[in-house]
């Protein structure tokens, strides 16, 4: 299962990307996360359907200082995973 999401709310400057990376790796989920210039966080999650559903549920609250207003799911394709850094299961990418 692959999901591409945009997370809206107070999600930048609160450690959301690092938290997402740790949570995804703990659930054995592959993918990436990055800040966007518009103030949102974008991520791609891939793995066992239950694990991906779990990380999506985790992201609905995020780290303690975050305030998630909404998670929007976008069309996702296997090629979305290509943005990961070589050799990493889950990457924190630069702002786009």
N, C-alpha and C positions, 0 to 999 in steps of 0.2 A: 504494500500500500504506500502511495506517495501523496503527501499533502503539501501544498504551497499556500502559506498564509501571510496576511498582513495584520499586525496587532496594533490597535489604536488605543490611545490614552496617555497616561504619564508613564512612558516606557523607555525613555532615554535619560541617561544620567542617574540611573538607579541600579545598575549592574544587571540589566535584563539579559544582555547577550551572554555574559559569562555564566549566569544562572541557567540559561537555556542550554548551553553546551554541557554543563555538568548534569542537568536533568536528562537530557537526551542520551548521553553516554551511559548513565545509570540504567536507562531503560533499553539499552542496546539499539538505539535509533540512530540512523545515519542522516547526514544532511548538512545544513549550514544556517547561520543566522547573521543578520547585519542590520545596522541602523540605516534609515533612509533620511534624506535631506528634508523631507516633509514632516519629520518628527515621529514617524512610526517605525516599527521594527518589522522586518520581513524575514521569513524562515521557510525552509523546505525540510520536511521530515519524511524519512523512508524506513520501512521495516515491517515487522509483524503487525497486522492490523490492531491487535490489542495494545501493543506498545505505542503505536502512533496515536491511537485514541487516547491513551494515557498521557502522553506528552502534550497533546492538545488540551486536555482537561487541566493539566498543570499550568499551562500558559494562560488560562482564563483568570488565574489569580497572580501568577508571576512571583517575583521575589517580594519580600516584606514591604519595601518602600515604593513598589509600583502600584499603579491604579489602572487596570485594564478596563477599557470601555467596551471594546468590541474586537472580535477576531473574524476577519473576512477570509473565506477560502477562495483561492483562485484556481484556475485550471492548472494541473500539475502533470509533468511528463518526466520520463526517466532522464532526459537531457538536462533537466533542472539541477541534477546532482553534480553535473560537470563543473560547477563553480567551486566545489570543495578544493582545498589545497591537496596536492599529491601526497598520498600516504596517510591522510587524516580521515577518520570515520565521520567526524563532525567538526566543521570549521567555523570560526568567528571571522567574518569577512569585513573589509573596510566599508565605510559608509558609501552608499550609492545614491 
